[in-house]
Amino acid sequence: MLHSILETLGLTAIEAECYEKLLPLGSVPIAELTAAMKRHPQIVYRLIDQLVAKGLAVTETRNHRKYVRAEDPKSLERVQIQKLQKLREALPALSALQHQPAEANVHIERGPEATRNLRRRAFSELPPGGTYYILSPSGEHFYDVVGREHIEKLELLRVKRKVKKKLLAFESQRKFLKAEERWNGTEIRYLPEAYPVPTSTNIFGNTVYVQIWCQETIVIVIESEEVARSYRDFFQTLWKMGKA
């Protein structure tokens, strides 16, 4: 279990093994780690260098002997936060390079009814077992604009048709999304940093729509398989960084 989690965080299988072996040993001579891993010393030295480069191990020399210890596991979270920050900083430049398909159909809708209709369409069109993705759900604001009675009906439709729903939010939104947890087929993960985002992005099928929460709700709808696939891939990248 721990092995697979460490691999999803960017460690190779053998790096994960080395880090797990090192954690309970404390600060030890490298020879002791080599004995614990039962691997050739050259392999262990290379693994230590790789863990040090990733900020997961520290070496020091005492009495002409080289010692190694594992960094606190909390450093794994720090590394992921740093990666997420770098990704956010690079995203505008990457988006500017992205090919925008000519066949994309873009239009704008306004008002809460636009959101209701798009969500109803998603839950009706997606096949059983299909997934509806929400990036930066708006929680309480969404309930107020769309209406709790309408949301209740839409969720009943989704559950009846066995459509899954994945929400990727920020930690500051956790308290506003408690109501979502009671619905079957709903998964929520939270990113560690909270940035105020006045929009919510929804993906289903070949459709992406962005809701802008202002005095009158504006919904930008993009119909394109290529764009939808790109957004789903981006969602899945962030999903791996989130926590339940």
Protein Blocks (a to p, Z undefined) as FASTA:
>chain_A
ZZmmmmmnopafklmmmmmmmmmnopadfklmmmmnopafklmmmmmmmmmmnopaccdd
eehiacdddddfklmmmmmmmmmmmmmmmmmmmmmmpccdfklccdddedjklmmmmmmm
mmmmpcghiacddehiakjmmmmmnopklmmmmmmmmmmnopacdddddfklmmmmmmmm
mpghiacdddfbdcddfbdcddehjbccdddddfbdcddddddfklmmmmmmmmmmmmmm
pcZZ
